[in-house]
Amino acid sequence: MTMTARATAAVKATARPWGVLALALAAAVAPARPGRAATAELPARLRADDAAVEKALRDELARAMGELHLGDEPKPYYLAYTVSDLDQSMVSAILGAVTSQNDFRARMLRTDMRVGDRSFDNGNFEGGGGRVESLPIEDDYATLRRELWLRTDEAYKGALETLARKRSAESGQAKGDSDDASADFSVEPAMRLVQPRAAADQSAEAEMLRDTVVKLSALLRDYPAIQGSRVVGTFAIGRRRMVSSEGTWIDDGRRLVRIDVSADTQADDGMKLRNFVPFTALTPAGLPSWPELEKAVRAMASELTAMRAAPVAQNGSSSVLFEGLAAGQIVRHLLADQLIGTPPPKTASAGSDEHGQSSELANKLGLKVAASLLSVSDDPLQELGPGKAPLMGAYRADDEGVPAQRVSLIEHGILKSLLMSRTPRKEIARSNGHARAPRFAPPHVHIANLLVTAQVPGLPRKTLLGEMEKAARRDAAGLDTYVVRLLEDSTVPGGDDDMMSMFGFGMGGRGGPPPVRPLVVYRLKNGKEELVRGLTLEGLMPRSLKEITAVGRDPVVYSFIDSGGGGTGIASSIVTPPLLFSDVDIRRQTGKNRKPPLYPRPAAAAP
């Protein structure tokens, strides 16, 4: 069976051409779906044979560690196989009509091999890293052994080549105090983890998700000022089996349901406006009740409609309160990628990795990095957040087979530790279980459940707003203050070509830190909140955490998926109370806008 055939096996699609293309791309990067195509309709030869998969993995691993060599080159001293079974259902709808529906099933193999020894091996060097390839979805021992053999052979040859390049680079570079660690791979105990899995047939739950997506999209028929809308629902089930030469055996899985409801429109001056509301759960039955879903979607649509007549914000400097999802989004923007302790990959050119530091905070251990009233930890073992909301970043073992650990990162504003994989640094020699992998890529350090807490009692919202107005009155210029409730988010599908002009999390601006674009923001004046539009927040960077002067009472869970959509990416959650920043640069959006449509949207229903 060819790689293409394997990658597209068990796919059913009813979609527009772009939907078929998206599904083809998903075959290279997406997780899978529980449902009829994945289970009930499979012929007998595709049904599960767990013993055959485990035996194939263990037998080929033992053979490789005992027999694999090339002349005088070193044998592997570490080898791990990770098999990911992915089963996913995705449905998209507009105004009550399904636009695409895809069922997808696949299996991938990640091969992690190290040659040399722990003090110096092929790891953490440019062009290195584990290999990820497709596997047959059938539990056939002989076929799996053959594929494992080929993939292992390729991994060994690649590891030897990387080790040779790394040795050559090392011989031409002087060592100094800046070297991060004396080893390339940490010593960790073997782990055994076997967790119960979901029932095989999830077709009823997949149908429940489809019905919910269609009904939610139909609600937006009632808002004629909305030009475009889209509801995307994904139900993904993943299973992971990992075996290593150290004795680790992991057999676990996870489920994820995500619905994103997004809509866009234009003001009379042509300015593009967007709003969205996400829903996340472990199963379709775990989603909020229908009245709650409907209420949230209608509130989003009404707010977007009101934005069309909202005034445009002015340039200036202001205190800004981030609340709701925006509080979690700004923490992600400022902090999530700055807590990585793994050193950047070494390169062949001396000095070429100087600007590839793992994170902005990596060299600030023991220093103040945030306001004294803040503490931050990351806890993959915590499964529920405020209101018993599920935390999407929960897991028991990371993707290097290391037990998950709670890590206290910032205490009273002081950076105490960093998130680590098995690639050590000078200050932290061991992993703390935060190596995480998208379904089809090697692992890297990533947050799990990032928890922001206040070391002082949180203030009621009314008190927070009062403090903001007092500060504004003390300012000689009498500048406005703002409450931000939602930011643009690259992980949420929706929008159109004009979205490329908007400032997202990953876009730079004028050589400085990327500006942040609020989608929903209110101006606070004389005790009243007024919806405004057309502003960006500039100059926000990790050190801006020192400018937080107060926090609110009610923490909110913000969940997102990095490095891939649906069940393919890395699911994480951030829990944080509202955060008040004392000084943020506000810039009014400039530039030409396209003219709005010349005549109204047609009626949503036939007469």
N, C-alpha and C positions, 0 to 999 in steps of 0.2 A: 504494500500500500504506500503510495507516495505521500510526501509531507502535505501537499495540497489536499489530497483526498482525506487524510487523517484530520486535518484542521477544519474541514468543512463537513465532516461526518455528522449525521443526525441533525442537520439544520433544516428548519422549515421557515420559509419567509413569505409573507404577503405584504409587500411594501412597494413604495415608489422606487424608481431607480436609485435615488440617494439612500433609501433605506437598505436596499440590497448591498450597496457599497459599504454602508456603515456596518452591516452584518459581516461582510467579508473582512473588514478591518478588525471587527471584534473577534474573528477566528484567530487572529494573531495576538490579540491582547485582552480578551474578555473572559469573564467567568461564566459559569453555566447556570442552567435553569432546571429547577425541579418541575416536572410536569409530564404530560402524556408522552411527548417525544422522547423524554429521557428514560422513561421506565416502562409504563404500561404497554407501549408499542414496540419495545425492543424484542427481537427474536431471542430464543432461548440461549443461543451461543453468546449473547451480549450480557447475560445476567451475571450478577456479581459472583466472583470466586475470590474472596479475600485471601484465602490461603495461597492461591497461585501467585497473586501479586507480591505478597510478603516473601514467599519462597524465592521468587525470581530476584527480588531486590537483595536478599541476604546472600543468595548463592553467587550472584555476579560480584557483589562487593567483596566477598571472601576470596574469590578467584582473582580479582584485580589486585587486591592487597598482597596476595601471595605470589602472583606470577607476572604482573605487569612491570616491564623494564625495557630499556633500550640501551644496549651496550654498557658503557661505564656510567651512564647517567643515573642520577638518584631515583630510587623508587618512590612512589607516593607514600607520605607518612600520615596523610589524612584524606579520607574520601567520604562523601555523604551524597546520598540520592534523596531527592524530594519529589514525590509524585503528587500532583494536584489534579483532582477530578473536579470539573466545573460544570455546573448544570444551571442554566439561566433562562428566564423568560422575560422578555421586554415588550412593552406595548406603549404606543404613542397615540394620542387622540387630540383632535381640534374640534371644538364646538359640538361635542357629542358624537363625532365620527372618528372611527379608528383609521389612522394613517399608516401605521405599520405594526406588525406583530411578529416577533421572532422567537423561536425556541432554539437553544444552542447547547450542545454538549461537546466537551473536549477533555483531553488529558494531556498534561505537560510534565516534562521531567527537567528538573534542575540538578546539574552535576557540579558539585563543589569539590575540587581536588587541590591538594597542596603538595608540592615537592620541595626538597631541601630539608630544613628543620624549622622549629618554631622561632628560632632567633633570626633566621633569614630564609624566606621562601618566596614563592611567586606571587604572593598576595600584596594588595595595596600598591599596585604599580599600574601606570597608565596602560590601558588596553587589556588589563587582566580582568578577573572576576569570573563567577560561575557561568556555566553555559545552560541555556534553556532551549529545549527542543520539544516538538510534539511527540506523543506516544500513541499507539493504537488504543482505542477505547475498550477493546475486548480484553477480558481477563484471561488471556491465553499465555501459559507459562513459556512455551518455546519462543513465541513471537516477542514477548517482553524481554527475554534473555538476549535475543539477538539485537534488539534495539539498545539495551543497556550496554552491551559489549561495544557496539559501534560508537555510542556517545561517550563511553569511558575512554576508548582509544583516542578519540578526537580531543577530549579534555586533557589527557596526559601529554599529547604532543603540544597542545597549546600552552600547557603549564610549563613544560621544558623550555619552550621558546621565550615565554615571558621571564622565566628565571634567568636565562642567559642575557636578555636585554637589561634586566635589573642589575645583574652582576657587573655588566659592562658600564652602566651608568654610575653605579656605586664606586667603581674603581677610579673614575675620573672626577669624583666630587669629594671635597674635604668635609670631614665631620666637624661638628661644632655644637655649641650649647643648644642650638635650635632643634637638634634631632629630637623627635617626639618620644621614642621609646626604644628600649634595648631588644624588643622582640616584635615579631610580626603577627603572632597568633597566640592568644591567651590559652592557658590550660583551664578547662572547665570539666566538671564531673558529667558522666553520662546521665541521661535522663530517660525515664520511661513514662509515657503519658498515653493513655487510651481512654477516650471519652465516648459516651453514647452518641449515636448519630440519628438524624431525623429519619422518619419513615420514608420508604423509597418513593411512593407515589404521592406527589404533591399537586396533582392536577386540579383538585377542588380549590386549593389555595390560590393557584395561578388564575383560575377563573374568577375568584373573588377579587383579585387585584385588577384584572381586566375590567370588570364591572365598575369598580371604584374609579378607575382612571376615566372611563367613558362618562360617568355621571358627573365627575368634577369638571371635566372639560365642557359639558353641556351647561353648567352654571354660568359660564362666561358669555353665553348668548344674550344674557340680560343686560349687557353693558355695551351699548352701541359705540361709545367713544373709544373703546379698545380696538386697535387696528389688528393686532396679531396676538395669538395665544397658543400655548402648547402645554400639554400635560404628558409627562413621561413617567412610567412606572417600571420598576425592575424588581424581580424576585430572584435572588441568587442563592444557590447552595454550593458550598465548597467543601471538599474533603482533602486533607493533607496527610500523606504518609511519608515519614522521614526516617531513614536508617543511616547510621554513620559507623565508621571504623572504630570509634571510641565506645561503641555499645549503646548509643542512643536509639530508641525506637519511639516514634510519635505517630499516633493515629487519631486525629481529631478533625473537627469541621466546624463550620459556622454558617449561619443563614443571615440574610440581609434583605430587607424590603425598603425601597426608597421611592417616593413619589415627589416629583418637582412640578409645581404649577407656576408657570411664568406667563407674563403678558407684557405687551408694549403698546405705546401710542405716541402721539406727537402733540405738542402744544401748538397754538395758532401761529407762533413764530417759527415753527418747524423743529424745535428742540425735541430730540428723541428722549422718551421717558420709559422706564422699565420698572417692574416690580415682580416679586416672586414670593412663594411660600413653600417650604419643603416639609415633608413628613418622613420620618424614619422609624422603622420598627424591626423586630427580628422575624416576624411573620405577618402576613396580611391581616390575620385576626388581631394582631397586636397594635394595629393602627388606631388612632383616635376614633371615637364613635362618629357616625355620619353627621349628626348635628354639629359636632365640633369641627369636622372637616369642612362642612358647608359654611359655617360661620367664619372660619379663617380665610377661605377662598373669597367669600364675598367682601370681607373687610379689605383684603388685598386689592380686589378689583375696584372697590369704591375709592380707596386711597389713591390708586393710580389715576382714576378719572378726575379726582380733585386736583391732582398735580398739574393738569393742563392749564388751569387758571391761576396757579400759584405764582407769586412774584419770584424774580431771579435774585439770588443772594448777591451781596456786594463783597468786594475785596476787603481784607482786613486781617486782624488777629483776634482770636476769641478763645474763651473757654468752651470746651465741647464735652458733653456727656454722651458716652456710648452706652446704650442700653439694649435689652433684647438680644437678638442674634448679632447685632453690630458689636456688642461687647466681646463676644467670642471671636468674631471676624477680625477685630483689631488686634486681639491677642495673638491670633494666628499670624497676622501680617507682621507684627513686631517681634514675636518671640519664638514661634514654633520651629523655625529653621535655624535659630541661633543657639540652640542648646545641644548641638551635636559635638560630641567629644572625639569621635574618630578622626585621626589626622587625614588630611587630603592625600590622594594617591601621589606617590613619588613619580617624578618624571625623568626623562633621559637628559634633559637640559638643566644644567645647574641654575638655580634661581627661578626656574620657570614655574615652580609651584608656590612661590611666595604670595601670590594673590589668590591662591586656591585654598585658603584657610578654611577649615571645616565649618566654622561659624564665627560670627563677630564677637561672641562672648567666650570663645574657647580659651583664650589666654587671660581671662579676667577672674579666675577662681580666687575667692577670698576678697573680691572687691565689690563695691556697691554698684549694682546695675539697675535697680528699680527703687521706687519710693519705699521708705522704711515700713510703711503700713501694709506692704504686700509680701506674701509668701507664695511660692509656686512649687508644686510637686507633680510627678507623673506616675500614675498607678494603673498598670494593665490589669491588675487583679480586681479592681472595683468594677462591678457590672451594672450598678444602678446609680443614677444621679438624682438631683432634686425632683420631687414628685414621682419617684420611681421610674424616671425616664431611662431607657436602656442606654448604656454607654457603648458606642460602636467600636471603641478601641480595646475592648477587653479581650484578653487571651491568657493562656497558662504557660505557653512556651513560645519563644520567639523563633524566627526562621533560621537561626543557627543552632537550634536545639538547646538553648539556654533558658532556664526557668525565668519567668517574668518576675520583676521586682519593682516595688514602689521605690521611687527615688525622690528625695527631697532636694530640689534644685536651687531654689532661692528662699532664704530665711530672713525676714525683716529687711528685705532689699539687698542682701548680700548673696552673691553666687557661691553656693556650697558644692555643687557637683554638676556633672554633665551626663547626657545619655550616651551609653557606650555599646558597641558591638564587641566582637572578639579581636578586633584590631586595636591594641592598646595604645595609650599615650603615656608620656613620661609621668604624669601625675596620677593616672588611673590605669592600673595594670590588668583589671578584669572586666568582663562584660557585666552589665546589669540588665541584660535581657531585652534590649531595645533594637535589635536588628530585625527589620521588617521588609518583606518583599511583596511587590505587586505580583499577581499571579504568574506573569510571564517574564520576570526580570530578576536579577540577583538581588539579595537583600542589602539594605543600607539603613543607617540609623534614622529613626523616625519617632515622633511622639506617639503615644497610645491614647491615654486619657489624661489630658493636661488640666490640672486643677488649680485655679487661682483663688486664694483665700485672703481675707483681710485680718490684720492683727489688731484692729480696732473695731468696735461695733459699727455695722453698716448703717447708713443714714436712710430714713424714709425718703421716698421720691420727692415729696413736697419740700422737705428740708434741703435736699440736693439742689432743687430748682431755685429755692430761696438764696442759697449760698452763691449760685451762679449770677443771680441778678444783683446781689450786693457787690460782687466783684466788678460787674459791668458798670454799676453806678460810681464806684471808686475810680474807674478808669476815666481819665480826662476826656478821651475821645468819645466816651459813651458807646463803645462798640457793641454789636449784637452778640448774643450767646446762642448756642445751638444744641439741640438734642438729636443725635443720629440713631436711627433705629434699624437701618439695613444698609449694607455696603454691596457694591458690585462683587460678584463671586464667580470666578472662572470655572468652578466645579459644578455650577448649575446650568443645565442645558436651556437653550432658548435664545431669543434675539435673532438678528439678521446681520447682513453685511455691515450695517452701520455700527454694530457693536464693536467692530475692530477699531473704531475711532475713540471708543471709551477707554478710560484708564482702569485697567484691571490690576490684580495683585502682581502679576509678573512683568509689567511694562515699566520701562524706565522713563525718566523725564528730565530734560535739561542737565544731564550729567549728575544729578543727585539721586536721592532715594525716590522710588516710584511714588507718584501721588496716589492718594486713595480717593475713590469716587463714591460718595454716598448716593444711594438710590432713594431712601426715604429719610428726610431731615426736616426738623421743625425749628423755626426761629423763636426764641423766648424773649418776650418784651412785655413789660408792665403786667406780669403775672399770667400772660396768655401765650399759648403755643400756636404758631402760624406755619402752615406747610409752605416750604420754599423749594426751589429747584435750581439746577445749574451751578453747582459749586464743586470744587475739589479741595481736598485737604492736603497740604504740602508740608514737607519737612519732618514727617513722622518717621522715626527710625528707632532702633532698640533703645537708645539712650532717652527717648521720650518717655519711657516707663518711669523715669525719675520725676516727671512732671505731673504724675497722678496725685491729686490733692485730697480726694475723697472717694469712697465707694458706696454703692447702694446696698440694700438689704437682700434682694431677691436674686439669687444666682440662676442662670439660664444655661441649658445645654445646647451647644452648637456642634452638630455632627457634619462631617464632610468626608469625601473620598478623594485621595490624592493618587496621581500616577495611573489613572485609568478610571473609567466609569463603571457603574453597576457594581458587580462583585469582583471586578478585575483589579481594582486599585487597593490602596491602603486605607481602611476605614479608621477614623479617629474621632475623638470628641474633645471639646474644650468646655469646661464648666467655670464660669466666672460671674461675679456680681457686676452691676453697672459700674463703669469707671469714668471718673471726671478728670479730664486733662485741663490744666490751667492755661496753656498757651499753645494754640494751634493756628498755623497760617491758613487763611481762607482765600481761595482764588476763584473768581467768577469765570465760568467757562466762556471761551471766545471761539470765534470761527463761524463759518457759514453753515447753515442748516438747509436740508432739502425742504422743498415746499410740501405741505401736507397734501393728501389726496384732494382732488378737485371736487369730488362729490361723495356723499356719505356711504358708509358700509351698507350693503344690502341687508334686508330683513333676515334674521336668523332662521325663521320658519316660513314655509310656504303659506300663502293666504288660504 
